[in-house]
Amino acid sequence: MTPTTNHVALLGRVSNEAETRTLPSGDTLASFRLIVDRSPVAKKRSKQTVDTFECVVWTSRLRKAVEKLVPGDTIEVTGQLRRRFSRSNGVPASWVTIEVETCHKVEAAA
């Protein structure tokens, strides 16, 4: 069987301040959105010039770091894609997030 991998590396701008919340399980997470410019080739195929990704942080050390980020900071994140599921009023929903493993500020917001 061929091994598979789930690894994401993104360089983009922070869209919003991180939101920290505690889940019913007692786990605490922080989430924020990352804006990433599309490649020149992709921009030719679509009017959309950027993609926005939901990023989720679980570890306390990394959570403290992302809580210091401000909108406009340029950062590099690595992590894994995670598909999340929920149900609201009986209607199922799913979405993809980036589960962040590393986060480094490249440039502070202007």
C-alpha positions as CSV (number, residue, x, y, z in Angstrom):
1,M,0.0,0.0,0.0
2,T,1.3,3.5,-0.9
3,P,1.7,5.7,2.1
4,T,-0.3,8.9,2.1
5,T,0.4,12.3,3.7
6,N,-1.7,15.2,4.9
7,H,0.6,18.3,5.2
8,V,-0.2,21.9,4.5
9,A,2.1,24.9,4.4
10,L,0.6,28.3,3.9
11,L,1.9,31.9,3.8
12,G,-0.7,34.6,4.2
13,R,-2.2,37.5,6.1
14,V,-4.2,37.2,9.3
15,S,-7.8,38.2,8.8
16,N,-9.0,38.5,12.3
17,E,-7.9,38.3,15.9
18,A,-7.8,34.8,17.2
19,E,-11.0,33.7,19.0
20,T,-10.5,31.4,22.0
21,R,-13.2,29.1,23.2
22,T,-13.7,26.1,25.5
23,L,-15.6,23.2,24.2
24,P,-18.1,21.1,26.2
25,S,-15.3,18.4,26.4
26,G,-13.2,20.9,28.4
27,D,-10.7,21.3,25.5
28,T,-9.7,24.9,24.6
29,L,-8.9,26.0,21.1
30,A,-8.1,29.2,19.3
31,S,-9.3,29.9,15.7
32,F,-8.5,32.6,13.2
33,R,-8.7,33.1,9.4
34,L,-5.8,33.3,7.1
35,I,-6.0,35.1,3.7
36,V,-3.8,33.6,1.0
37,D,-3.3,35.1,-2.5
38,R,-4.1,32.8,-5.4
39,S,-1.4,32.1,-7.9
40,P,-1.3,34.1,-11.2
41,V,-2.5,31.0,-13.1
42,A,-5.5,30.6,-10.7
43,K,-6.3,34.3,-11.0
44,K,-6.7,34.0,-14.7
45,R,-9.4,31.3,-14.3
46,S,-11.4,33.1,-11.6
47,K,-12.3,36.6,-10.5
48,Q,-11.5,35.5,-6.9
49,T,-8.0,36.6,-6.1
50,V,-7.6,35.2,-2.6
51,D,-8.7,32.2,-0.5
52,T,-9.6,32.4,3.2
53,F,-8.8,29.4,5.4
54,E,-10.1,28.7,8.9
55,C,-7.1,27.8,11.2
56,V,-7.5,26.0,14.5
57,V,-4.9,25.7,17.3
58,W,-5.1,23.2,20.1
59,T,-1.9,23.4,22.1
60,S,-1.7,26.0,24.9
61,R,1.8,27.3,23.8
62,L,0.7,27.8,20.2
63,R,-2.6,29.3,21.3
64,K,-0.8,32.0,23.3
65,A,1.3,32.8,20.3
66,V,-1.6,33.2,17.9
67,E,-3.6,35.3,20.4
68,K,-0.9,37.9,19.9
69,L,-1.4,38.1,16.1
70,V,-3.2,41.1,14.7
71,P,-5.1,41.5,11.4
72,G,-2.6,42.2,8.6
73,D,0.3,40.2,10.1
74,T,1.9,38.0,7.5
75,I,2.5,34.5,8.9
76,E,3.6,31.1,7.8
77,V,1.6,28.1,9.1
78,T,2.1,24.4,8.7
79,G,-0.4,21.8,9.7
80,Q,-3.0,19.3,8.5
81,L,-6.3,19.5,6.8
82,R,-9.2,18.4,9.0
83,R,-12.8,17.9,7.9
84,R,-15.3,19.0,10.6
85,F,-18.9,18.0,11.0
86,S,-21.8,19.4,12.9
87,R,-25.6,19.4,12.8
88,S,-27.8,22.5,13.3
89,N,-31.6,22.1,13.5
90,G,-31.2,18.6,12.1
91,V,-29.2,19.8,9.0
92,P,-25.8,18.3,8.6
93,A,-22.9,20.5,7.7
94,S,-19.2,20.0,7.0
95,W,-16.2,22.2,6.4
96,V,-12.4,22.0,6.2
97,T,-10.0,23.6,8.6
98,I,-6.3,23.8,8.9
99,E,-5.1,22.2,12.2
100,V,-2.0,24.3,12.9
101,E,1.2,22.7,14.1
102,T,3.6,25.6,13.6
103,C,3.0,29.3,13.2
104,H,5.7,31.9,12.5
105,K,5.3,35.7,12.0
106,V,7.0,36.7,8.8
107,E,6.1,40.4,8.9
108,A,4.1,42.6,11.3
109,A,1.0,44.5,10.0
110,A,1.7,47.9,8.6
